[in-house]
Amino acid sequence: MPLFIENHYLVHTMYTLLEAQNLVERHINTLSVPDTPPELYEPVKYILSLGGKRIRPALVILACDLFAGAVESALLPAMGIEIFHNFTLLHDDIMDRSERRRGHPTVHIKYNENVAILSGDVMSILASRLMNHAPGVVRNVVHDVFTHTAMQVCEGQQMDMNFEELLTVTEDEYLTMIELKTAVLIAASLKIGAILGGASQRDAEDLYEFGRYLGLAFQLQDDLLDTYGDSEVMGKNQGTDIVDNKKTFLMIQALEAASLAQKEELCEWLKRKEFDRGEKIKAVTAIFDTLKIKELAENRIQDYYRHALTNLENLNRPEERKTELFNFASFLMNRNR
């Protein structure tokens, strides 16, 4: 079951974020995914065809380029990161009972749940195989970073599911969960790219911390967008976190700041098994608005963003080579989906 990528002559002094994203987009379609059995592999091709920003693999490219590494050595590991990320989305959609992903039916809706589970499984294996295409001198280190991160992502997902059954979750517990579920994959993408680019251990760790803080800000922004974003722009239903009793940063802060009456109302919605979706979203959001939870979340996002920028500023690389990562951080914080 060979995996290959078209042999392009990749010589470039410095990649922009858009160029890195376009490079990934061109090459994701050149991966040789088997055709048989079609029931297993068609869903893999389907979810990869839905696009996305290709942020994580682009970070592998940018980090490798930051240290003047050979970008062609980073392409297959970058593809592995993207396939693993999409695998997590596929399984998350099953667990969250989501019906739309990027404006299209989710895999378990288009096919069925059993097919989606197995297709997700094979995606995780394909991702691991692609990581093994890292150059021999760093292959073991890259693969160790990847597998450790993959386990952390699963740990974070389990914590997220556990929280659904609890009425109260602490802020520290929640921040640990989003670090594992979201931030570590962004951080690891940068660290893997740095290792492939020949970075020192210290530089690779500094870049990891930049990604970790940015990932925390990214997930808190996701919390905000789920409640306050435009569902048409996002390509998924608004208020899913509220409906699914997700203990997001918004819900945790609301429960902490609520009056006795507000807390009783929130807890009643969290306990209720049958409800009108729109009514629940409207009622909970109204409490968020009264308590100014949106503004509180925005302030915390900015705190993490500043920490991320400080780590990038401290990185021992010429300022002009860090420009695209600064641009990326700005892009991430100004997205609307």
BALOBA-1460 file (C-alpha; in Angstrom, 3 decimals):
// residues 337
<rec num="1" residu="m" x="0.000" y="0.000" z="0.000"/>
<rec num="2" residu="p" x="2.466" y="2.655" z="-1.207"/>
<rec num="3" residu="l" x="2.223" y="6.264" z="-0.267"/>
<rec num="4" residu="f" x="3.952" y="8.792" z="-2.459"/>
<rec num="5" residu="i" x="4.017" y="12.426" z="-3.362"/>
<rec num="6" residu="e" x="4.705" y="13.941" z="-6.763"/>
<rec num="7" residu="n" x="8.332" y="14.923" z="-7.231"/>
<rec num="8" residu="h" x="8.341" y="18.694" z="-7.509"/>
<rec num="9" residu="y" x="11.499" y="20.793" z="-7.465"/>
<rec num="10" residu="l" x="11.055" y="22.749" z="-4.253"/>
<rec num="11" residu="v" x="13.492" y="25.604" z="-3.942"/>
<rec num="12" residu="h" x="12.319" y="28.689" z="-2.071"/>
<rec num="13" residu="t" x="14.021" y="31.189" z="0.153"/>
<rec num="14" residu="m" x="11.105" y="32.007" z="2.462"/>
<rec num="15" residu="y" x="7.529" y="30.762" z="2.301"/>
<rec num="16" residu="t" x="4.567" y="32.934" z="3.117"/>
<rec num="17" residu="l" x="1.662" y="31.409" z="5.017"/>
<rec num="18" residu="l" x="-0.469" y="31.409" z="1.869"/>
<rec num="19" residu="e" x="2.292" y="29.741" z="-0.144"/>
<rec num="20" residu="a" x="2.695" y="27.071" z="2.526"/>
<rec num="21" residu="q" x="-1.064" y="26.460" z="2.565"/>
<rec num="22" residu="n" x="-1.178" y="26.261" z="-1.229"/>
<rec num="23" residu="l" x="1.790" y="23.888" z="-1.257"/>
<rec num="24" residu="v" x="-0.023" y="21.586" z="1.149"/>
<rec num="25" residu="e" x="-3.274" y="21.833" z="-0.807"/>
<rec num="26" residu="r" x="-1.550" y="20.869" z="-4.060"/>
<rec num="27" residu="h" x="0.236" y="17.920" z="-2.542"/>
<rec num="28" residu="i" x="-2.537" y="16.496" z="-0.371"/>
<rec num="29" residu="n" x="-4.216" y="15.385" z="-3.590"/>
<rec num="30" residu="t" x="-1.090" y="13.578" z="-4.821"/>
<rec num="31" residu="l" x="-1.090" y="11.131" z="-1.929"/>
<rec num="32" residu="s" x="-1.846" y="7.649" z="-3.176"/>
<rec num="33" residu="v" x="-4.792" y="6.388" z="-1.155"/>
<rec num="34" residu="p" x="-5.904" y="2.846" z="-2.084"/>
<rec num="35" residu="d" x="-9.205" y="2.310" z="-3.886"/>
<rec num="36" residu="t" x="-10.172" y="-1.076" z="-2.461"/>
<rec num="37" residu="p" x="-12.278" y="-1.639" z="-0.516"/>
<rec num="38" residu="p" x="-14.021" y="1.575" z="-1.586"/>
<rec num="39" residu="e" x="-16.220" y="1.558" z="1.521"/>
<rec num="40" residu="l" x="-13.064" y="2.088" z="3.604"/>
<rec num="41" residu="y" x="-11.166" y="4.583" z="1.478"/>
<rec num="42" residu="e" x="-13.842" y="6.710" z="-0.197"/>
<rec num="43" residu="p" x="-14.706" y="8.414" z="3.127"/>
<rec num="44" residu="v" x="-10.993" y="9.207" z="3.584"/>
<rec num="45" residu="k" x="-10.861" y="10.862" z="0.175"/>
<rec num="46" residu="y" x="-14.152" y="12.614" z="0.903"/>
<rec num="47" residu="i" x="-13.103" y="14.304" z="4.144"/>
<rec num="48" residu="l" x="-9.748" y="15.339" z="2.662"/>
<rec num="49" residu="s" x="-11.578" y="16.795" z="-0.361"/>
<rec num="50" residu="l" x="-13.620" y="19.115" z="1.869"/>
<rec num="51" residu="g" x="-10.615" y="21.399" z="2.143"/>
<rec num="52" residu="g" x="-9.976" y="23.489" z="5.205"/>
<rec num="53" residu="k" x="-7.263" y="25.987" z="5.950"/>
<rec num="54" residu="r" x="-4.488" y="23.341" z="6.169"/>
<rec num="55" residu="i" x="-3.097" y="25.344" z="9.088"/>
<rec num="56" residu="r" x="-1.220" y="22.575" z="10.898"/>
<rec num="57" residu="p" x="0.686" y="21.191" z="7.906"/>
<rec num="58" residu="a" x="1.434" y="24.748" z="6.777"/>
<rec num="59" residu="l" x="3.024" y="25.299" z="10.191"/>
<rec num="60" residu="v" x="5.294" y="22.302" z="9.607"/>
<rec num="61" residu="i" x="6.427" y="23.948" z="6.361"/>
<rec num="62" residu="l" x="6.869" y="27.419" z="7.892"/>
<rec num="63" residu="a" x="8.810" y="26.093" z="10.884"/>
<rec num="64" residu="c" x="11.126" y="24.051" z="8.674"/>
<rec num="65" residu="d" x="11.641" y="27.087" z="6.444"/>
<rec num="66" residu="l" x="12.270" y="29.287" z="9.495"/>
<rec num="67" residu="f" x="15.478" y="27.341" z="10.109"/>
<rec num="68" residu="a" x="16.354" y="27.265" z="6.401"/>
<rec num="69" residu="g" x="15.674" y="23.538" z="6.219"/>
<rec num="70" residu="a" x="14.921" y="21.589" z="3.054"/>
<rec num="71" residu="v" x="11.162" y="21.954" z="2.761"/>
<rec num="72" residu="e" x="10.827" y="18.830" z="0.623"/>
<rec num="73" residu="s" x="11.860" y="16.787" z="3.662"/>
<rec num="74" residu="a" x="8.904" y="18.227" z="5.577"/>
<rec num="75" residu="l" x="6.178" y="17.573" z="3.012"/>
<rec num="76" residu="l" x="5.267" y="13.999" z="3.863"/>
<rec num="77" residu="p" x="5.301" y="14.571" z="7.636"/>
<rec num="78" residu="a" x="3.158" y="17.671" z="7.010"/>
<rec num="79" residu="m" x="0.688" y="15.504" z="5.081"/>
<rec num="80" residu="g" x="0.696" y="13.122" z="8.041"/>
<rec num="81" residu="i" x="-0.225" y="15.949" z="10.411"/>
<rec num="82" residu="e" x="-3.121" y="16.976" z="8.155"/>
<rec num="83" residu="i" x="-4.461" y="13.436" z="7.822"/>
<rec num="84" residu="f" x="-4.231" y="12.924" z="11.581"/>
<rec num="85" residu="h" x="-6.049" y="16.218" z="12.202"/>
<rec num="86" residu="n" x="-8.850" y="15.204" z="9.839"/>
<rec num="87" residu="f" x="-9.046" y="11.802" z="11.528"/>
<rec num="88" residu="t" x="-9.694" y="13.559" z="14.842"/>
<rec num="89" residu="l" x="-12.389" y="15.699" z="13.210"/>
<rec num="90" residu="l" x="-14.053" y="12.617" z="11.752"/>
<rec num="91" residu="h" x="-14.229" y="10.856" z="15.107"/>
<rec num="92" residu="d" x="-15.135" y="14.084" z="16.964"/>
<rec num="93" residu="d" x="-18.113" y="14.510" z="14.633"/>
<rec num="94" residu="i" x="-19.342" y="11.032" z="15.532"/>
<rec num="95" residu="m" x="-19.006" y="11.646" z="19.263"/>
<rec num="96" residu="d" x="-20.516" y="15.134" z="19.049"/>
<rec num="97" residu="r" x="-23.331" y="13.953" z="16.731"/>
<rec num="98" residu="s" x="-22.429" y="16.754" z="14.312"/>
<rec num="99" residu="e" x="-24.216" y="16.736" z="10.973"/>
<rec num="100" residu="r" x="-22.113" y="19.266" z="9.066"/>
<rec num="101" residu="r" x="-18.408" y="19.772" z="8.543"/>
<rec num="102" residu="r" x="-17.151" y="22.660" z="6.395"/>
<rec num="103" residu="g" x="-20.646" y="23.101" z="4.975"/>
<rec num="104" residu="h" x="-20.997" y="19.449" z="3.916"/>
<rec num="105" residu="p" x="-22.471" y="16.326" z="5.518"/>
<rec num="106" residu="t" x="-20.147" y="14.740" z="8.061"/>
<rec num="107" residu="v" x="-18.713" y="11.333" z="7.172"/>
<rec num="108" residu="h" x="-20.979" y="9.367" z="9.506"/>
<rec num="109" residu="i" x="-24.024" y="11.130" z="8.034"/>
<rec num="110" residu="k" x="-22.972" y="10.678" z="4.385"/>
<rec num="111" residu="y" x="-21.986" y="7.028" z="4.874"/>
<rec num="112" residu="n" x="-22.712" y="5.493" z="8.269"/>
<rec num="113" residu="e" x="-21.200" y="5.428" z="11.738"/>
<rec num="114" residu="n" x="-19.380" y="2.100" z="11.445"/>
<rec num="115" residu="v" x="-17.785" y="3.144" z="8.157"/>
<rec num="116" residu="a" x="-16.740" y="6.470" z="9.688"/>
<rec num="117" residu="i" x="-15.096" y="4.777" z="12.675"/>
<rec num="118" residu="l" x="-13.084" y="2.393" z="10.524"/>
<rec num="119" residu="s" x="-12.130" y="5.033" z="7.960"/>
<rec num="120" residu="g" x="-10.919" y="7.218" z="10.809"/>
<rec num="121" residu="d" x="-8.845" y="4.334" z="12.126"/>
<rec num="122" residu="v" x="-7.103" y="3.867" z="8.797"/>
<rec num="123" residu="m" x="-6.419" y="7.618" z="8.595"/>
<rec num="124" residu="s" x="-4.524" y="7.476" z="11.888"/>
<rec num="125" residu="i" x="-2.417" y="4.627" z="10.510"/>
<rec num="126" residu="l" x="-1.734" y="6.476" z="7.251"/>
<rec num="127" residu="a" x="-0.650" y="9.511" z="9.259"/>
<rec num="128" residu="s" x="1.830" y="7.436" z="11.246"/>
<rec num="129" residu="r" x="3.275" y="5.920" z="8.077"/>
<rec num="130" residu="l" x="3.783" y="9.365" z="6.584"/>
<rec num="131" residu="m" x="5.697" y="10.443" z="9.685"/>
<rec num="132" residu="n" x="8.113" y="7.601" z="9.023"/>
<rec num="133" residu="h" x="9.158" y="9.393" z="5.816"/>
<rec num="134" residu="a" x="11.073" y="11.978" z="7.850"/>
<rec num="135" residu="p" x="14.831" y="11.876" z="7.116"/>
<rec num="136" residu="g" x="16.566" y="9.066" z="8.944"/>
<rec num="137" residu="v" x="18.676" y="11.254" z="11.214"/>
<rec num="138" residu="v" x="15.574" y="12.767" z="12.866"/>
<rec num="139" residu="r" x="12.963" y="10.112" z="12.049"/>
<rec num="140" residu="n" x="12.751" y="8.634" z="15.532"/>
<rec num="141" residu="v" x="12.559" y="12.047" z="17.203"/>
<rec num="142" residu="v" x="9.841" y="13.240" z="14.811"/>
<rec num="143" residu="h" x="7.839" y="10.049" z="15.226"/>
<rec num="144" residu="d" x="8.133" y="10.218" z="19.017"/>
<rec num="145" residu="v" x="6.833" y="13.800" z="19.039"/>
<rec num="146" residu="f" x="3.965" y="12.765" z="16.779"/>
<rec num="147" residu="t" x="2.890" y="9.653" z="18.706"/>
<rec num="148" residu="h" x="3.155" y="11.407" z="22.078"/>
<rec num="149" residu="t" x="1.033" y="14.245" z="20.727"/>
<rec num="150" residu="a" x="-1.495" y="11.830" z="19.218"/>
<rec num="151" residu="m" x="-1.970" y="10.191" z="22.607"/>
<rec num="152" residu="q" x="-2.371" y="13.599" z="24.262"/>
<rec num="153" residu="v" x="-5.084" y="14.539" z="21.757"/>
<rec num="154" residu="c" x="-6.991" y="11.360" z="22.629"/>
<rec num="155" residu="e" x="-6.578" y="12.121" z="26.343"/>
<rec num="156" residu="g" x="-8.005" y="15.584" z="25.760"/>
<rec num="157" residu="q" x="-10.968" y="14.183" z="23.854"/>
<rec num="158" residu="q" x="-11.712" y="11.757" z="26.686"/>
<rec num="159" residu="m" x="-11.589" y="14.594" z="29.210"/>
<rec num="160" residu="d" x="-13.960" y="16.582" z="26.996"/>
<rec num="161" residu="m" x="-16.437" y="13.692" z="26.964"/>
<rec num="162" residu="n" x="-16.087" y="13.224" z="30.722"/>
<rec num="163" residu="f" x="-16.984" y="16.868" z="31.252"/>
<rec num="164" residu="e" x="-20.348" y="16.353" z="29.522"/>
<rec num="165" residu="e" x="-21.476" y="14.211" z="32.464"/>
<rec num="166" residu="l" x="-20.327" y="16.677" z="35.135"/>
<rec num="167" residu="l" x="-22.251" y="19.710" z="36.295"/>
<rec num="168" residu="t" x="-19.103" y="21.538" z="37.359"/>
<rec num="169" residu="v" x="-15.642" y="21.663" z="35.814"/>
<rec num="170" residu="t" x="-12.879" y="23.913" z="37.083"/>
<rec num="171" residu="e" x="-11.114" y="26.413" z="34.887"/>
<rec num="172" residu="d" x="-7.804" y="24.579" z="35.376"/>
<rec num="173" residu="e" x="-9.372" y="21.275" z="34.325"/>
<rec num="174" residu="y" x="-10.829" y="22.886" z="31.236"/>
<rec num="175" residu="l" x="-7.566" y="24.565" z="30.247"/>
<rec num="176" residu="t" x="-5.736" y="21.250" z="30.611"/>
<rec num="177" residu="m" x="-8.318" y="19.619" z="28.362"/>
<rec num="178" residu="i" x="-8.052" y="22.180" z="25.558"/>
<rec num="179" residu="e" x="-4.276" y="22.136" z="25.778"/>
<rec num="180" residu="l" x="-4.329" y="18.387" z="25.168"/>
<rec num="181" residu="k" x="-7.151" y="18.314" z="22.645"/>
<rec num="182" residu="t" x="-6.174" y="21.319" z="20.534"/>
<rec num="183" residu="a" x="-3.050" y="23.251" z="21.520"/>
<rec num="184" residu="v" x="-0.537" y="20.397" z="21.541"/>
<rec num="185" residu="l" x="-1.165" y="19.491" z="17.884"/>
<rec num="186" residu="i" x="-0.543" y="23.081" z="16.779"/>
<rec num="187" residu="a" x="2.567" y="23.186" z="18.982"/>
<rec num="188" residu="a" x="3.812" y="19.801" z="17.750"/>
<rec num="189" residu="s" x="3.344" y="20.833" z="14.108"/>
<rec num="190" residu="l" x="5.745" y="23.715" z="14.710"/>
<rec num="191" residu="k" x="8.169" y="21.571" z="16.707"/>
<rec num="192" residu="i" x="8.248" y="18.831" z="14.059"/>
<rec num="193" residu="g" x="8.888" y="21.408" z="11.349"/>
<rec num="194" residu="a" x="11.670" y="22.961" z="13.421"/>
<rec num="195" residu="i" x="13.323" y="19.562" z="13.972"/>
<rec num="196" residu="l" x="13.108" y="18.816" z="10.245"/>
<rec num="197" residu="g" x="14.673" y="22.226" z="9.582"/>
<rec num="198" residu="g" x="17.666" y="21.470" z="11.812"/>
<rec num="199" residu="a" x="16.701" y="23.580" z="14.842"/>
<rec num="200" residu="s" x="18.416" y="23.163" z="18.183"/>
<rec num="201" residu="q" x="16.452" y="21.501" z="20.965"/>
<rec num="202" residu="r" x="16.002" y="24.844" z="22.714"/>
<rec num="203" residu="d" x="14.715" y="26.577" z="19.598"/>
<rec num="204" residu="a" x="12.330" y="23.691" z="18.890"/>
<rec num="205" residu="e" x="10.967" y="23.938" z="22.438"/>
<rec num="206" residu="d" x="10.589" y="27.725" z="22.225"/>
<rec num="207" residu="l" x="8.615" y="27.329" z="19.015"/>
<rec num="208" residu="y" x="6.507" y="24.646" z="20.690"/>
<rec num="209" residu="e" x="5.603" y="27.100" z="23.461"/>
<rec num="210" residu="f" x="4.626" y="29.712" z="20.870"/>
<rec num="211" residu="g" x="2.274" y="27.155" z="19.344"/>
<rec num="212" residu="r" x="0.922" y="25.986" z="22.685"/>
<rec num="213" residu="y" x="-0.140" y="29.457" z="23.787"/>
<rec num="214" residu="l" x="-1.522" y="30.204" z="20.349"/>
<rec num="215" residu="g" x="-3.444" y="26.926" z="20.451"/>
<rec num="216" residu="l" x="-5.027" y="27.858" z="23.772"/>
<rec num="217" residu="a" x="-6.119" y="31.187" z="22.314"/>
<rec num="218" residu="f" x="-7.359" y="29.377" z="19.199"/>
<rec num="219" residu="q" x="-9.609" y="27.021" z="21.194"/>
<rec num="220" residu="l" x="-11.029" y="29.786" z="23.365"/>
<rec num="221" residu="q" x="-11.843" y="31.627" z="20.171"/>
<rec num="222" residu="d" x="-13.583" y="28.476" z="18.921"/>
<rec num="223" residu="d" x="-15.700" y="28.541" z="22.077"/>
<rec num="224" residu="l" x="-16.697" y="32.096" z="21.269"/>
<rec num="225" residu="l" x="-17.432" y="31.366" z="17.611"/>
<rec num="226" residu="d" x="-19.613" y="28.375" z="18.459"/>
<rec num="227" residu="t" x="-21.928" y="30.634" z="20.475"/>
<rec num="228" residu="y" x="-21.481" y="34.007" z="18.783"/>
<rec num="229" residu="g" x="-20.286" y="33.151" z="15.258"/>
<rec num="230" residu="d" x="-22.273" y="33.037" z="12.005"/>
<rec num="231" residu="s" x="-23.306" y="29.435" z="11.269"/>
<rec num="232" residu="e" x="-23.322" y="30.077" z="7.502"/>
<rec num="233" residu="v" x="-19.772" y="31.390" z="7.592"/>
<rec num="234" residu="m" x="-18.579" y="28.600" z="9.901"/>
<rec num="235" residu="g" x="-20.248" y="25.822" z="7.933"/>
<rec num="236" residu="k" x="-21.718" y="24.221" z="11.057"/>
<rec num="237" residu="n" x="-24.638" y="24.765" z="13.392"/>
<rec num="238" residu="q" x="-24.403" y="27.582" z="15.927"/>
<rec num="239" residu="g" x="-24.744" y="26.766" z="19.619"/>
<rec num="240" residu="t" x="-23.685" y="23.119" z="19.392"/>
<rec num="241" residu="d" x="-21.582" y="23.430" z="22.559"/>
<rec num="242" residu="i" x="-24.585" y="24.694" z="24.515"/>
<rec num="243" residu="v" x="-26.872" y="21.969" z="23.185"/>
<rec num="244" residu="d" x="-24.290" y="19.263" z="23.976"/>
<rec num="245" residu="n" x="-23.624" y="20.574" z="27.501"/>
<rec num="246" residu="k" x="-19.980" y="21.278" z="26.695"/>
<rec num="247" residu="k" x="-18.159" y="22.768" z="29.653"/>
<rec num="248" residu="t" x="-16.535" y="25.492" z="27.608"/>
<rec num="249" residu="f" x="-14.661" y="28.456" z="29.018"/>
<rec num="250" residu="l" x="-17.863" y="30.448" z="28.577"/>
<rec num="251" residu="m" x="-20.012" y="28.004" z="30.564"/>
<rec num="252" residu="i" x="-17.414" y="27.605" z="33.338"/>
<rec num="253" residu="q" x="-17.074" y="31.360" z="33.779"/>
<rec num="254" residu="a" x="-20.848" y="31.821" z="33.700"/>
<rec num="255" residu="l" x="-21.398" y="29.231" z="36.426"/>
<rec num="256" residu="e" x="-18.712" y="30.935" z="38.508"/>
<rec num="257" residu="a" x="-20.083" y="34.464" z="38.085"/>
<rec num="258" residu="a" x="-23.811" y="33.685" z="38.078"/>
<rec num="259" residu="s" x="-26.240" y="34.750" z="40.752"/>
<rec num="260" residu="l" x="-28.064" y="31.985" z="42.583"/>
<rec num="261" residu="a" x="-31.054" y="32.293" z="40.238"/>
<rec num="262" residu="q" x="-28.875" y="32.330" z="37.118"/>
<rec num="263" residu="k" x="-26.889" y="29.325" z="38.316"/>
<rec num="264" residu="e" x="-30.079" y="27.397" z="39.009"/>
<rec num="265" residu="e" x="-31.309" y="28.187" z="35.497"/>
<rec num="266" residu="l" x="-28.018" y="27.110" z="33.908"/>
<rec num="267" residu="c" x="-27.953" y="23.884" z="35.923"/>
<rec num="268" residu="e" x="-31.545" y="23.149" z="34.939"/>
<rec num="269" residu="w" x="-30.614" y="23.428" z="31.265"/>
<rec num="270" residu="l" x="-27.562" y="21.221" z="31.831"/>
<rec num="271" residu="k" x="-29.700" y="18.531" z="33.499"/>
<rec num="272" residu="r" x="-32.651" y="18.620" z="31.125"/>
<rec num="273" residu="k" x="-32.791" y="15.637" z="28.750"/>
<rec num="274" residu="e" x="-35.541" y="16.941" z="26.482"/>
<rec num="275" residu="f" x="-35.650" y="20.517" z="25.253"/>
<rec num="276" residu="d" x="-36.100" y="22.747" z="22.236"/>
<rec num="277" residu="r" x="-32.663" y="23.403" z="20.735"/>
<rec num="278" residu="g" x="-33.321" y="27.037" z="19.860"/>
<rec num="279" residu="e" x="-34.884" y="27.807" z="23.222"/>
<rec num="280" residu="k" x="-31.914" y="26.377" z="25.113"/>
<rec num="281" residu="i" x="-29.363" y="28.285" z="23.033"/>
<rec num="282" residu="k" x="-31.284" y="31.551" z="23.423"/>
<rec num="283" residu="a" x="-31.710" y="31.184" z="27.192"/>
<rec num="284" residu="v" x="-28.096" y="30.243" z="27.932"/>
<rec num="285" residu="t" x="-26.692" y="32.907" z="25.607"/>
<rec num="286" residu="a" x="-28.840" y="35.532" z="27.344"/>
<rec num="287" residu="i" x="-27.208" y="34.642" z="30.662"/>
<rec num="288" residu="f" x="-23.760" y="34.825" z="29.034"/>
<rec num="289" residu="d" x="-24.616" y="38.293" z="27.726"/>
<rec num="290" residu="t" x="-25.843" y="39.541" z="31.107"/>
<rec num="291" residu="l" x="-22.635" y="38.350" z="32.786"/>
<rec num="292" residu="k" x="-20.413" y="39.789" z="29.997"/>
<rec num="293" residu="i" x="-18.840" y="36.381" z="29.445"/>
<rec num="294" residu="k" x="-18.004" y="37.209" z="25.828"/>
<rec num="295" residu="e" x="-15.808" y="40.115" z="26.912"/>
<rec num="296" residu="l" x="-14.144" y="37.982" z="29.592"/>
<rec num="297" residu="a" x="-13.272" y="35.312" z="27.034"/>
<rec num="298" residu="e" x="-11.941" y="37.907" z="24.606"/>
<rec num="299" residu="n" x="-9.615" y="39.276" z="27.292"/>
<rec num="300" residu="r" x="-8.262" y="35.809" z="28.088"/>
<rec num="301" residu="i" x="-7.677" y="35.155" z="24.380"/>
<rec num="302" residu="q" x="-5.609" y="38.313" z="24.178"/>
<rec num="303" residu="d" x="-3.571" y="37.238" z="27.232"/>
<rec num="304" residu="y" x="-2.622" y="33.931" z="25.577"/>
<rec num="305" residu="y" x="-1.960" y="35.714" z="22.304"/>
<rec num="306" residu="r" x="0.517" y="38.050" z="24.010"/>
<rec num="307" residu="h" x="2.277" y="35.089" z="25.656"/>
<rec num="308" residu="a" x="2.572" y="33.415" z="22.246"/>
<rec num="309" residu="l" x="4.086" y="36.525" z="20.662"/>
<rec num="310" residu="t" x="6.588" y="36.857" z="23.503"/>
<rec num="311" residu="n" x="7.813" y="33.303" z="22.869"/>
<rec num="312" residu="l" x="8.187" y="34.028" z="19.172"/>
<rec num="313" residu="e" x="10.022" y="37.292" z="19.855"/>
<rec num="314" residu="n" x="12.479" y="35.418" z="22.085"/>
<rec num="315" residu="l" x="13.238" y="32.819" z="19.423"/>
<rec num="316" residu="n" x="16.859" y="33.024" z="18.307"/>
<rec num="317" residu="r" x="16.197" y="33.667" z="14.611"/>
<rec num="318" residu="p" x="16.482" y="36.782" z="12.422"/>
<rec num="319" residu="e" x="13.395" y="38.946" z="12.709"/>
<rec num="320" residu="e" x="12.686" y="38.858" z="8.968"/>
<rec num="321" residu="r" x="12.474" y="35.056" z="9.075"/>
<rec num="322" residu="k" x="9.851" y="35.216" z="11.831"/>
<rec num="323" residu="t" x="7.545" y="37.566" z="9.916"/>
<rec num="324" residu="e" x="5.275" y="34.859" z="8.547"/>
<rec num="325" residu="l" x="4.689" y="33.291" z="11.943"/>
<rec num="326" residu="f" x="3.762" y="36.713" z="13.311"/>
<rec num="327" residu="n" x="1.411" y="37.066" z="10.334"/>
<rec num="328" residu="f" x="-0.009" y="33.623" z="11.036"/>
<rec num="329" residu="a" x="-0.718" y="34.478" z="14.664"/>
<rec num="330" residu="s" x="-2.507" y="37.650" z="13.575"/>
<rec num="331" residu="f" x="-4.505" y="35.723" z="10.955"/>
<rec num="332" residu="l" x="-5.561" y="33.137" z="13.510"/>
<rec num="333" residu="m" x="-6.768" y="35.710" z="15.985"/>
<rec num="334" residu="n" x="-8.846" y="37.574" z="13.383"/>
<rec num="335" residu="r" x="-10.665" y="34.611" z="11.841"/>
<rec num="336" residu="n" x="-14.459" y="34.321" z="11.838"/>
<rec num="337" residu="r" x="-14.755" y="30.530" z="11.547"/>
